[in-house]
Amino acid sequence: MPRKSDPPQAQQPTAEPQSGRTKPRGIRKRKWTELQPTIAHLYEDINERLTHALEVTEMGLQETFELAINTYCDALKPLIPAEMPENADLKMPRDPFQPPPGTPRDRPTAPPAVVRLRRNTRARLVAACHQENMGGKAVINDAIEAYLDELGLEH
């Protein structure tokens, strides 16, 4: 005979869904997860110009980087393909002519920023680095500076 202080028997949990829903919800991959994080070390003067350009054009940072890098790659000779293959290299190369640590810098660098680039843009950026025999920092700065010049935006 059960005592009054004993808790009531709990129902055993089942593996069945509790609601009338029989199919799981469709899971969609988020778009931003398909983007490639890219660290940008811009020179302070270019960073100031870029900040001004973002205010004037009302474009976002990612959109500006995408346009700048793709415009830069479109101008290179030999041409970098507009659509890179699926297995294209995405690893950003370092500057092959980087001075040894402790060497004073001729141009101060702003704090690094992370920009999420489309996979194709990142692959084109890496291809431009290899083609120009430069590191990612140099190519990104050149691309942003050329794009700002093209827009005619000074600070």
N, C-alpha and C positions, 0 to 999 in steps of 0.2 A: 504494500500500500504506500503510495507516495505521500511524503510529508508536505505540509503546507509551505515550508521554507525552500523546497526544491524548485528550481526554475522550470518553466514549462519546456517541453521538448522542442528544440528548434528543428525546422525542416532542413533536411540535408541539401546542400547546394547542388545544383545540376549544371551540366555543361551547356544546356539549352539556353538560348537568349530569353530574357524575361519578357521582352516586348514581342509584338506580333511581327516584327521585322525579320525577314528571312535572309535577305542579302546584305552583305556589309556595304557601307557607303563607298562610293568610288574615291579612290585616293589619287590625288593629282600632285605631281611633283611641282614644287614651287619654282617659279622662273628664276628668282635670284640665286638659287643654288646651282644653276647652270652657268653662272658667271664666274670668271677667273679672278680671284683677288690679286691685285698688282700693286706693289709698293712703289710710290712715286717720290723720288727725292728731287724736288724742284729747286733751282737756284732762287734766292730770295727775290731778285728783281723780276724773274719770270712768274713767281708765285704771286707777287703784288699785281702784276699785269693781269694774270688769270683771275684773281679775285675781282678786280675791276670789271673785266670782261663778263664774268658771271652775273654781276649786278646789272650791267648794261643790256646784255642779250637775254637775260632771264632764263638761260639754259642751265641745266644741271651739270654737275661735275662729270658724271659718267658720260653724258651725251657729248660734252665738249671734248673729253679725252678720246672718245670713239671717233668723232669727226676729225680731230687733229691727227690721230695716228693713221687713220685710213687715207686722209688727204696726203699725208707725208709718204705713205707707202705707194700711193698712186703715182707720185711724182718721181719715184726712184727708177733708175735704169740699171740693169734690166728690171723689167716690171715684176712686182711681186703679185702673184695671182689674187684676184678679188675674192675668190673662194678657195680656202686652203683645204687640203685633204684631211680626212678624219684622223689620220695618224700623225698629223703635223706636230712638230716639237713645240712644247709650251714652256720649256724651262728657260727662264730669262738668263742670258749670259752676263757675267761680270765684265767690267771694263778691262780689256787686255793690257792697257797702258796705265793702270791705276798706280799713283805714286805710293811709296812705302808709308806705313802708318807713322803719324807724327809730322808729316810734311804739311806746312801751312797751306791753306786753301786760298786760291786767288779769287774765288767767288763763294760767298757764304751760302749755305744751303738751309732752306726752311725746314721745319719739322716734317718728317715723312707723312704722306697721306696714303690711305689704301683706297684704290679705285677698283671697282668690279667691272671687268671688261668681258664682252662677249668672247666666246672661245675663238671665233674666227679672227677677231681683232687682235687678241693676244697672240695667236699663231702668226699673224702678219707682222706684229711688232717684233717677235723673236726672229723671224726671217729677215727683217730689216737690220736687226743687230748683227746677225751673221754676215749679211751682204756688205754692210758698211764697216765691219770689223770694229764695232763699238759695243759698249755695254748698254744695258737697259736705261741707266740714268741719263747717259748722253743722248740716246735716241729719243727718249721721252721729252727731254728738255728742248731738243732741236725741233721735234714735232709740234710741241705746244707753242714755242716761240714763232715758228713759221706760220702756224695757224692764226696766232694773234696778229702777226704782221699782215697776213692776208685779209683779216677782218678790218685792219686799219685802226686797231685799238691800242692806244698808248695809255700809260698811267699818269 
